[in-house]
Amino acid sequence: MAHQLKFEIGVSSVASYEQVRRSSPARSKQGNSSFNPVESWIGPGPMPKPVLALEVSKSKRILQVAVAVFYCFFSSGIVFGYAAIKPVLIKEGAYSDYCTSNAPASRLRPCYEQEIRLNFMFAAAAVATNVFALPVGTILDKYGPRISSIAGSVLLAVGAVFLAFAEQLPFDGYLPGYIFLALGGTFIFIPSFQLSNTFPNHSGFILALLTGAFDSSSAIFLFYRLTYTASGNRFGPQKFFVIYLIIPLLILISQVFLMPSDSYKTIGEIAEHAQSSSPGWGNGEGEPIGQAQGARGNHSERAINEYASLLAKNSGDRNQQEEREREISGVWGALHGRSALQQIKTSWFILITLFTVFQMMRINYFVATVRTQYEYLLHSHALAKHISHVFDVALPAGGVIAVPFIGLILDNFSTAFVLGLLVVIATIIGGAGVLPFSWAAYTNIALFVLYRPLYYTAISDYAAKVFGFYTFGKVYGLMICCAGALNLLQAALDVATHKVFHGDPIPVNVTLLTIVLLVGSTLTGYVWHKSRASDRKRLEEEAEAAPEVLIPEPN
C-alpha cells in the first residue's frame, strides 16, 4: 500500500501540472480541432494502456534496444546507399534494354535512358520514405509497434524478392522492389523510437543509437558492392537479396518473441493516463494498478518506486527545464497549445517547409548523381569513380561521427543560430560542388556527409520546439510529406541536366543553391526577429512579476 500511495502521489503531481497546462488559454483554443488526414482512413484507435518499461527486466530492455539498433542498421535506411549499389546494377544490365544503338549500354557507365530510370528508382524510394512517415505514425498509434514492425518486415521481404528476381519478372521489378525496401525501412524505423522510453534517464542516448543506425544503414549496399567486386562480379543481386531475406525473418521473430507489443510510454503520458483513468489509476475496469498488475503476476514494487521517483523529479524539474530551453532556443513554445491546423497556416510552418523541400531535393539529387556530376566537372571517369567510392564510405561514417556534435549544437545554441549555420554550410557546399577541382570535390563530400544528419536533426528539433509534441506527428509528418512529394521533381532535374544542359550539373546546382539561400535566409531572419520579440516579452513579464522595492527616504 505504501509504494502504491507513493506512486499515486508522484503521478498526481505531474498530472496536476498537465491539467493546468491543458487548461491554459492557448490550449483551450484548440478544442476539438485536429488535423489528421490519415485517421479518417483507419478510424480512431482505442486509448492504449500505458506500458511500464521499468516493470520489464533490465536485461530484457537492454536486449530490446540492442536488437532494434541491429535491425535498424540492416533495414531502416539502406535505400540511401543507392550511390554504392548503382554501379552494380549498371554492370548487371539493369534497364539496359532501354538503351538504343545510338547510345548503347555499357558495363562502366549507363546510357541516358538507363541513368534516368535508375535515378528515378531512387527518387521514388526517397519520396516513399518521406511521404509514408505520416500514415506509418498513425498506424503505429492505433496498432502498436509490433504490428507496424511486422508489416515492415513483410514489405522488406517483398522488396528483396522483387529485386532478387527483377530480371526474370515480366515487368519492371527494380522500381517496386526499391520502393518496398524504403517502405519497409520506414515501418521498422519509426516504431523503434518508443524504445527510448525503456530507460527514461538515457532516452537521448538511445535515440542517438537508433538515428546512428539509420544513417549507417546506407553502408549495407557498400559492403555488398565490395563483396561483389571481390567475387569477380559472381555474387550478383539475386544471391545477395535472397540472402538478405534473413533480415526480415529475424525482425519478424524478434517482434513475436522479444519486442513489446505496445509502445513504452513517457512519464508525461503515464501521468496523463493516470488522470483520465479511475481513481487509483487502474486498468480501465476500476481495478487499481497495484491489484491489476498483481493479478497478472507482473507487479514490481521496485518498478513502482522507481517510476514514482522519476515522476516526482519530472514534476519538480519541468518548469526549470522549459525555462532553460526557452532561453537557449529563443523560440521554444512559440506555437505550443495551438491546433495543427492553426500551426500549418503560420509563417513558421510555411518557411520551414519550403526550406525542407528544396534542401531535401538538393541532398537527394546529389546522392543520386554524385558520380555523373564529377565525371563532367573533372573530365575523368577514373577520378569520378574514386570520389564516388569515397562518398560511399563517408556517407554512413559521417552520420555516426556527427551525432555527439549535433547534440552539443542543438542543446547550446539558439534555433536562429542553428538555422543560420545550416544556410551557411549549405552555401559552402553548393559553392564547392560547382568547382572543377578535386580538392573542392573532397571538401564538398566531407561537409555534405556531416551536414546531412545535422540538417535532418535540426529540422525535427525546430518542429519540436516551435510546434510542440502534441501536434508533432501531424505537423512534422505533413512537412516531410510535402518535401517527399515534391522530390519527384528530381526526375525533371535529371532530364534537364542531360537534355537541356548536355550533362552539365552546374545550372541545376546553382538554381537550387540560390533558392535555398533565399528561403533559408528568410527563415533565419524571421526566426531571429521572433526570438528577439520573445526575449523582450519575457523580460517585460519578469519585470512585471518582480516585487516592488521601496527606497527609504533620506532622514
C-alpha positions in Angstrom: 0.0 0.0 0.0 2.8 2.4 0.8 4.6 2.0 -2.5 1.2 2.3 -4.3 0.5 5.5 -2.4 3.9 6.9 -3.3 3.4 6.1 -6.9 -0.1 7.8 -7.0 1.4 10.9 -5.3 4.1 11.1 -8.0 1.5 10.6 -10.7 -0.8 13.2 -9.2 2.0 15.8 -9.1 2.7 15.5 -12.8 -1.0 15.0 -13.7 -1.9 18.3 -12.0 0.7 20.1 -14.0 -0.6 18.6 -17.2 -4.2 19.7 -16.2 -3.1 23.3 -15.7 -1.2 23.3 -18.9 -4.0 21.9 -20.9 -6.5 24.4 -19.4 -4.3 27.4 -20.5 -5.9 29.9 -22.9 -3.6 28.8 -25.7 -4.6 25.2 -25.2 -8.3 25.9 -24.9 -8.3 27.4 -28.4 -7.6 24.0 -29.8 -10.9 22.4 -28.7 -11.7 19.5 -30.9 -10.0 21.0 -33.9 -7.5 18.4 -35.2 -5.6 17.7 -38.4 -5.1 14.1 -39.2 -6.0 13.1 -42.7 -4.9 9.5 -42.1 -7.1 8.8 -39.1 -10.2 9.0 -41.2 -8.9 6.1 -43.3 -8.3 3.7 -40.5 -10.7 5.1 -37.8 -9.8 6.3 -34.3 -8.0 3.8 -32.2 -8.7 2.9 -28.6 -6.8 4.7 -25.8 -3.8 2.4 -25.2 -2.9 1.4 -21.7 0.4 2.7 -20.6 3.2 0.1 -20.7 5.5 0.4 -17.7 9.0 -0.2 -19.1 10.5 -0.5 -15.7 8.3 -3.5 -14.9 10.3 -5.3 -17.6 13.6 -6.7 -16.5 16.6 -4.5 -17.2 18.4 -7.2 -19.1 15.4 -7.7 -21.4 15.2 -3.9 -22.1 18.9 -3.8 -22.9 18.4 -6.7 -25.3 15.4 -5.0 -26.9 17.4 -1.8 -27.6 20.4 -3.8 -28.9 18.2 -5.8 -31.2 16.4 -2.7 -32.5 19.7 -1.0 -33.3 20.9 -4.2 -35.1 17.9 -4.5 -37.3 17.6 -0.7 -37.9 21.2 -0.8 -39.2 20.3 -3.6 -41.6 17.0 -2.2 -42.8 15.9 1.3 -41.9 17.7 3.4 -44.5 19.5 1.0 -46.8 17.9 2.6 -49.9 20.1 5.7 -49.3 23.1 3.6 -50.1 21.9 4.0 -53.7 25.2 5.5 -54.8 27.0 2.3 -53.7 24.7 -0.2 -55.4 24.2 1.8 -58.6 27.4 0.6 -60.3 26.5 -3.0 -59.5 23.1 -2.5 -61.2 24.7 -0.9 -64.2 27.2 -3.8 -64.6 24.3 -6.3 -64.2 22.4 -4.5 -67.0 19.5 -3.0 -65.1 17.4 -1.0 -67.5 20.0 -1.6 -70.3 17.2 -2.7 -72.6 16.1 1.0 -72.8 19.4 1.9 -74.4 19.5 2.4 -78.2 22.1 1.7 -80.9 22.9 5.4 -80.9 23.5 5.2 -77.1 24.5 1.6 -76.4 24.6 0.1 -72.9 28.0 -0.2 -71.2 29.1 -2.1 -68.1 31.1 1.0 -67.0 28.7 3.9 -67.5 25.0 4.0 -68.2 23.3 5.4 -71.3 20.9 8.3 -70.9 17.7 6.3 -70.6 19.3 3.8 -68.1 20.7 6.7 -66.0 17.3 8.4 -65.8 15.4 5.2 -64.8 17.9 4.2 -62.2 17.8 7.7 -60.7 14.0 7.7 -60.8 14.1 4.4 -58.9 16.0 6.1 -56.0 13.9 9.3 -56.2 10.7 7.3 -55.9 12.0 5.3 -52.9 13.1 8.6 -51.2 9.7 10.0 -51.8 8.0 6.9 -50.4 10.2 7.1 -47.3 9.1 10.6 -46.5 5.5 10.6 -47.7 4.6 7.5 -45.7 6.0 8.9 -42.4 2.6 10.3 -41.6 0.5 7.2 -42.2 3.1 5.0 -40.5 2.9 7.1 -37.4 -0.9 6.9 -37.4 -0.8 3.1 -37.8 1.7 2.9 -35.0 -0.6 4.9 -32.7 -3.5 2.6 -33.5 -2.0 -0.9 -33.7 1.3 -0.5 -31.8 5.0 -1.1 -32.7 4.8 -4.9 -33.0 2.2 -4.8 -35.8 3.9 -1.9 -37.5 7.3 -3.6 -37.5 5.8 -6.9 -38.7 4.3 -5.1 -41.6 7.8 -3.6 -42.2 9.4 -7.0 -42.3 6.8 -8.2 -44.8 7.4 -5.1 -47.0 11.2 -5.6 -46.8 10.8 -9.3 -47.8 8.6 -8.3 -50.8 11.1 -5.7 -51.9 14.0 -8.1 -51.6 12.1 -10.7 -53.7 11.3 -8.2 -56.4 15.0 -7.1 -56.6 16.3 -10.6 -56.5 14.2 -11.8 -59.5 13.9 -8.4 -61.3 15.5 -9.8 -64.5 13.1 -12.8 -64.6 9.9 -10.9 -64.0 7.7 -9.9 -66.9 7.5 -6.4 -65.6 9.9 -3.8 -64.1 10.9 -5.4 -60.7 13.5 -2.8 -59.8 11.2 0.1 -59.1 8.6 -1.6 -56.9 11.4 -3.6 -55.2 13.3 -0.5 -54.2 10.1 1.3 -53.1 9.1 -1.7 -50.9 12.6 -1.6 -49.3 12.0 2.0 -48.5 8.6 1.5 -47.1 9.8 -1.5 -45.0 12.6 0.6 -43.5 10.1 3.4 -42.6 7.7 0.9 -40.9 10.6 -0.5 -38.9 12.5 2.7 -38.0 9.6 4.9 -36.7 8.2 2.3 -34.3 11.7 1.9 -32.8 11.6 5.4 -31.4 9.4 4.3 -28.5 12.3 2.2 -27.2 13.9 5.5 -26.0 11.5 5.1 -23.0 13.0 1.8 -21.9 15.4 3.8 -19.9 13.9 7.3 -19.3 17.1 8.8 -18.0 19.0 7.7 -21.1 16.4 8.4 -23.8 18.6 10.8 -25.7 21.4 8.3 -25.9 19.1 5.6 -27.2 17.7 7.9 -29.8 21.2 8.7 -30.9 22.0 5.0 -31.3 18.8 4.4 -33.4 19.5 7.5 -35.5 23.1 6.4 -36.0 21.9 3.0 -37.1 19.6 4.6 -39.7 22.4 6.8 -41.0 24.9 3.9 -41.1 22.5 1.5 -42.8 23.4 3.1 -46.2 26.7 1.1 -45.7 24.9 -2.2 -46.4 25.0 -1.7 -50.1 28.6 -0.5 -49.9 29.5 -3.8 -48.2 27.6 -5.7 -50.9 29.4 -3.8 -53.7 32.8 -4.6 -52.2 31.8 -8.3 -51.9 30.5 -8.2 -55.5 33.8 -6.8 -56.8 35.9 -9.2 -54.7 34.0 -12.1 -56.1 34.7 -11.1 -59.7 31.1 -10.0 -60.2 29.8 -13.5 -59.5 27.9 -12.6 -56.3 25.1 -10.9 -58.2 22.0 -9.1 -56.9 19.9 -12.3 -57.0 22.2 -14.1 -54.5 22.5 -11.0 -52.3 18.8 -10.3 -52.0 17.9 -13.9 -51.4 20.4 -14.0 -48.5 19.0 -10.6 -47.3 15.7 -12.3 -46.7 17.2 -13.4 -43.4 16.9 -9.9 -42.1 13.1 -9.5 -42.4 12.8 -13.1 -41.0 14.9 -12.1 -37.9 12.8 -8.9 -37.5 9.6 -11.0 -37.5 11.0 -13.4 -35.0 12.2 -10.6 -32.7 8.8 -8.9 -32.8 6.9 -12.1 -31.9 9.2 -13.3 -29.1 11.1 -10.3 -27.8 9.9 -6.8 -28.6 7.0 -5.1 -26.8 3.5 -5.3 -28.4 2.6 -1.8 -27.2 4.7 1.3 -27.0 6.6 2.1 -23.8 5.2 5.4 -22.6 6.9 8.6 -21.4 6.4 9.8 -17.9 4.1 12.5 -19.1 1.9 10.0 -20.9 1.7 7.8 -17.9 0.6 10.8 -15.8 -2.0 11.7 -18.4 -3.3 8.2 -18.4 -3.5 8.4 -14.6 -5.6 11.5 -14.8 -8.0 10.0 -17.3 -8.5 6.7 -15.6 -10.4 5.7 -12.5 -9.2 6.7 -9.0 -6.1 4.8 -8.1 -5.1 4.7 -11.8 -6.5 1.3 -12.7 -6.6 -0.9 -15.7 -9.6 0.7 -17.2 -12.0 -1.6 -15.4 -11.9 0.2 -12.0 -9.2 -2.1 -10.6 -6.2 -0.2 -9.1 -3.0 -0.8 -10.9 -1.4 -2.5 -7.9 -4.2 -5.1 -7.9 -4.4 -5.4 -11.7 -0.6 -5.9 -12.1 -0.5 -8.2 -9.1 -3.3 -10.4 -10.7 -1.1 -10.8 -13.7 1.9 -11.6 -11.7 3.9 -8.7 -13.2 3.7 -6.2 -10.5 7.0 -4.9 -9.2 7.5 -2.7 -6.1 10.9 -1.7 -7.5 9.4 -0.5 -10.7 6.6 1.5 -9.0 9.1 3.1 -6.6 11.4 4.0 -9.5 8.6 5.5 -11.5 7.4 7.5 -8.6 10.9 8.9 -8.1 11.1 9.7 -11.8 7.6 11.3 -11.8 8.4 13.4 -8.8 11.7 14.6 -10.3 10.0 15.3 -13.6 7.3 17.4 -11.9 9.9 19.4 -9.9 12.3 20.0 -12.8 9.9 20.6 -15.7 9.5 24.3 -15.3 13.2 24.8 -14.8 14.0 22.7 -17.9 11.4 24.5 -20.1 12.7 27.9 -19.0 16.3 26.9 -19.9 15.1 25.6 -23.3 13.2 28.8 -23.9 16.2 31.0 -23.1 18.6 29.0 -25.3 16.4 28.4 -28.3 14.7 31.7 -28.3 11.6 30.2 -29.9 10.7 27.3 -27.6 6.9 27.1 -27.2 6.2 29.7 -29.9 3.1 27.7 -31.2 2.6 25.3 -28.3 -1.1 24.8 -27.4 -2.4 25.6 -30.9 -4.1 23.1 -33.1 -2.2 21.5 -36.0 -4.5 23.4 -38.5 -3.7 26.7 -36.8 0.1 25.9 -36.9 0.3 25.0 -40.5 -1.2 28.3 -41.5 1.6 30.3 -39.9 4.9 31.5 -41.5 6.7 29.3 -39.0 5.4 26.2 -40.9 5.4 27.6 -44.4 9.0 28.8 -44.3 10.5 25.7 -42.7 8.5 23.5 -45.2 9.9 25.5 -48.2 13.4 25.2 -46.8 12.9 21.5 -46.2 11.5 20.9 -49.7 14.4 22.5 -51.6 17.2 21.4 -49.3 16.0 17.8 -49.4 15.8 18.0 -53.1 19.4 19.1 -53.2 20.5 16.3 -50.9 18.8 13.5 -52.8 19.9 14.9 -56.2 23.5 14.9 -55.1 23.2 11.3 -53.7 21.8 10.1 -57.0 24.2 11.8 -59.3 27.5 12.2 -57.5 29.5 10.2 -60.0 28.0 11.6 -63.1 28.4 15.2 -61.8 32.1 14.7 -61.2 32.6 12.9 -64.5 31.5 16.2 -66.2 33.2 18.6 -63.8 36.6 16.8 -63.6 36.5 15.2 -67.1 37.8 11.9 -65.7 35.9 8.7 -65.3 38.5 7.2 -63.0 38.7 10.2 -60.7 34.9 10.5 -60.5 34.7 6.8 -59.7 37.2 7.2 -56.9 35.3 10.2 -55.5 32.1 8.2 -55.6 33.7 5.4 -53.7 35.0 7.8 -51.0 31.4 9.2 -50.8 30.0 5.7 -50.3 32.2 5.2 -47.3 31.9 8.7 -45.9 28.1 8.9 -46.0 27.4 6.3 -43.3 30.5 7.2 -41.3 29.5 10.9 -41.3 26.2 10.1 -39.7 27.9 8.3 -36.8 30.7 10.9 -36.3 28.3 13.9 -36.3 25.9 12.5 -33.6 27.7 13.9 -30.5 28.4 17.3 -32.2 24.8 17.7 -33.3 23.7 17.2 -29.7 26.1 19.9 -28.5 25.0 22.4 -31.2 21.3 21.9 -30.7 21.5 22.0 -26.8 23.7 25.0 -26.5 22.8 27.4 -29.4 19.7 29.3 -30.4 17.4 28.0 -33.1 18.1 31.1 -35.2 21.8 30.4 -34.9 21.4 26.7 -35.9 19.3 27.7 -39.0 21.9 30.3 -39.9 24.6 27.7 -39.6 22.6 25.3 -41.9 22.3 28.1 -44.5 26.0 29.0 -44.3 27.2 25.4 -44.6 24.7 24.7 -47.4 26.0 27.7 -49.3 29.6 26.5 -48.9 28.7 23.0 -50.1 26.9 24.5 -53.1 29.9 26.6 -54.0 32.3 23.7 -53.6 30.0 21.5 -55.7 30.4 23.5 -58.9 34.2 24.0 -58.8 36.1 21.8 -61.3 38.8 20.8 -58.8 39.4 17.5 -57.0 40.1 19.3 -53.7 36.7 21.0 -54.0 35.1 17.6 -54.6 36.6 16.1 -51.4 35.7 19.2 -49.4 32.2 19.0 -50.7 31.8 15.4 -49.7 33.3 15.9 -46.2 30.9 18.8 -45.5 28.0 17.0 -47.1 28.2 13.8 -45.0 28.4 15.9 -41.8 25.7 18.3 -42.9 23.1 15.7 -43.8 22.5 14.4 -40.3 22.7 17.9 -38.8 20.1 19.1 -41.2 17.6 16.3 -40.6 18.0 16.5 -36.8 17.8 20.3 -36.8 14.6 20.3 -38.7 12.9 17.8 -36.3 14.3 19.8 -33.4 12.8 23.0 -34.8 9.4 21.3 -35.2 9.5 20.0 -31.6 10.5 23.4 -30.1 8.1 25.5 -32.2 5.1 23.3 -32.7 5.3 21.0 -29.6 4.8 17.3 -29.2 1.0 17.3 -29.1 0.9 18.1 -32.8 4.4 17.0 -33.7 3.4 13.8 -35.6 0.9 15.6 -37.7 2.8 18.9 -38.4 6.2 17.3 -38.9 4.7 14.4 -40.9 2.9 16.9 -43.2 6.1 18.9 -43.7 8.1 15.7 -44.6 5.2 14.5 -46.8 5.3 17.8 -48.8 9.0 17.6 -49.1 8.9 14.0 -50.2 6.1 14.5 -52.8 7.8 17.5 -54.4 11.1 15.5 -54.5 9.5 13.7 -57.5 10.8 16.8 -59.4 14.2 15.3 -59.0 13.5 13.2 -62.2 12.8 16.5 -64.0 16.2 17.8 -62.8 17.9 14.7 -64.2 16.2 15.3 -67.6 17.2 19.0 -67.6 20.8 18.1 -66.7 21.1 15.6 -69.6 18.8 17.1 -72.2 18.9 20.8 -71.7 22.3 21.3 -70.3 24.0 18.4 -72.0 25.3 16.7 -68.8 26.4 20.0 -67.1 25.1 19.9 -63.5 26.2 23.4 -62.7 22.9 25.2 -63.8 20.7 22.9 -61.7 23.0 23.1 -58.7 23.3 26.9 -58.9 19.5 27.2 -59.2 18.9 25.0 -56.1 21.6 26.8 -54.2 20.1 30.2 -54.9 16.6 29.1 -53.9 17.8 27.5 -50.7 19.9 30.6 -49.9 16.9 32.9 -50.3 14.4 30.7 -48.5 16.9 29.8 -45.7 17.9 33.5 -45.2 14.3 34.5 -45.0 13.6 31.7 -42.5 16.6 32.6 -40.4 15.7 36.3 -40.3 12.1 35.5 -39.4 13.1 33.2 -36.5 15.7 35.7 -35.3 13.1 38.5 -35.3 10.5 36.4 -33.5 13.1 35.3 -30.9 14.1 38.9 -30.2 10.4 39.8 -29.7 10.0 36.7 -27.4 13.0 37.8 -25.3 11.6 41.3 -24.9 8.2 39.9 -23.9 9.9 37.6 -21.4 11.9 40.4 -19.8 8.7 42.5 -19.6 6.9 39.7 -17.8 9.8 39.2 -15.4 9.8 42.9 -14.7 6.1 43.0 -14.0 6.4 39.9 -11.8 9.3 41.3 -9.8 8.3 42.6 -6.3 8.4 46.3 -5.7 11.3 47.5 -3.6 10.7 50.7 -1.7 13.7 53.0 -1.4 13.8 54.5 2.0 13.6 58.3 2.2 16.7 60.0 3.5 16.4 61.3 7.0 
